[in-house]
Amino acid sequence: MHHIHLLHLDKEGLTHLYEKGTYFPELRLNRYTTLLILDCHELALPKCRSLVIDAALGVVFSERTTTYLINHFIDQQTVDLLFIRTLLTTLFPTKTPCLPFVWGEIALMPLGGQTRHPTSWVMLHHAYHNFLSGPNEVTFIFKQDQTLRFQIPINKKIYTTNLQTTLDLYATLHHFIDEIVTEFNSSLPHLAHLALSRSEPQFFPSAKQILQAQLPFFVGLTYRHAGIFSLEQVQILSNQLQKKYGRL
């Protein structure tokens, strides 16, 4: 029988982990191995604003805030938060409870409320099981090592709301993707044959490039009533929106 290890990630527990951790000044998040990104900026630990639990690296910490780490991670993905915010507006037209990052199999969920400030996050797609283990505590068991239990203090209302928002966003995106795949599958073999018959190499824009290229079009439609007509004005506004809403 496997021995179960229980780790309490309250202030005392984080300090204890920090003492066993490794300093990574250039720390980056990894969608395949990062499990938890824990905010430590109020603990006054030397060179530690963020502590990360990673299946490959173990316990590592950095002077970079969780906000920095999350933003850098999102910058490397297919879409950014501007697209996620748009989807959340459709799902929750009156209020957006939180701002998770969900795309494909990635489900990166904040454990706290205000994501524009440093807070702790979980890579929910690695969770084998998660449950409320107390009035204000959640326990995570991850697929990579099911003998470990991570107990984290949370606000129960915020956590349950954030979890439901993340799951709703995940389900909506996958339903959307399933519809697209179904539609394209009927003609995919023919299109693939045409592509293979070309002699010159083909270079296709990424999904991120395509989505970002559409932003000026939607900005032009949305702000036309405000007197914004020129391409230069539309591009300036598009860049401002991308800068403001594409990140935390």
Disulfide bonds with the S-S distance in Angstrom:
none
